[in-house]
Each structure stands twice: as C-alpha cells, then as structure tokens.
Amino acid sequence: MVRRKMSLRALIEVAIFAAFAMMLDMIPSIQVTPAIKFSVAMVPIFIVSLRWGIKAGFASGFLWGLLQIVTGDAAGQILTPLQGLIEYFIAFSFIGAAGLLAPAVKNALQSERKIMLTLLLFAAIFIGGFARYIWHFIAGIIFWGQYAPPGQSAFLYSFIANGTSWFASSLACFIVIALLVTTAPRLLQVK
C-alpha cells in the first residue's frame, strides 16, 4: 500500500478554505431556536473534500474547528474538554467524509453527466453533513440534554436540534455548491 502525502498546493487550499469557512461562519446564520441554526459555512470544506479527497477534507474541517476555538467563536459553547474535542475537532473534521465521493464526482463532471453529478453532489454533501452532525447529536445527548424542555428526553431534544440543523445546513450547502459547480465546474478540478 502506497501512502501519498498531500501536495503543498493541497495543504495551502486546506488552510485557505478553512479560513473561508470561518469567515462564512461569522456571517449571522439563520437561528430558528437557540439550539437550531443553519448556514452555508460548510461549503468551503465540501469544496476541498471534493477537490482533493477525504484526507484534505478532514484536515480542513479540523483546522476550521481549531479556528473556532482559537478565535473565541466557541466561547460559551464548550462545557467540558471532551465535549469541546467532540464538537469542534472531531465533528468539524468529519465534514471531510464528503470526500469519499470525490472520484465519482470528478468522473461525472469530466464525462458531463449532469444528472449523475447532481445526485453525487447531493449524496456527498449529505454524507459529510450527516457525519458532522452525528457527533453533535451524540454530544447533545451526553452534554446538552440537561437543557431539553421539561418532559422531553435528551435523545429527542438532540435529535430535533441536530437533525434539523443537519438537514437545513446540508440542503443550503447543496444548493450553493450545485449553483457554483454549474457555473464554474473548474472549481472541483485540480490541474
């Protein structure tokens, strides 16, 4: 088995796109409730994942999580070190799971199969979004369940909050990426 290191270009894009995700995250997101919000801040991490694959996607997501902590954006959202690790380093890294479908997306893009490309983009974004929010869901049960409304279980509270955030954010990211790829397909191509 041959292990390939990421190229310098890939590493630079990982860092730039993580910073871009951080900037998008600073734009006020749509806040349905204190526990439910959605935005398109994951778009740059999805682009890196689809350009360079899962390893670069994980690295970029990890860096974005680190930026959340370093800049103080996570202030007041970290209850324990374990919860901070799960929700900022692990969860954000797992957005890179979208990179699992990078070869198929590039193949559909190159062969100009637009319907297949759209379906693959949809699948990749929902996989990456789900991979992130499953970690938030777990943390929600363990760490945030005490904030559930009276009579509601921590499981249901976390399922509603994180399920809604996952679905809405992933759908918004899919729409943005589908529009970007339609107008600038080179965005996902590495030359």
Secondary structure as UniProt FT lines:
FT   HELIX           8..26
FT   STRAND          30..31
FT   STRAND          37..38
FT   TURN            41..42
FT   HELIX           43..52
FT   HELIX           54..70
FT   TURN            71..76
FT   HELIX           81..84
FT   HELIX           85..90
FT   HELIX           91..93
FT   HELIX           94..101
FT   HELIX           102..110
FT   TURN            111..112
FT   HELIX           114..139
FT   HELIX           140..144
FT   HELIX           145..147
FT   TURN            150..151
FT   HELIX           154..183
FT   HELIX           185..188
//
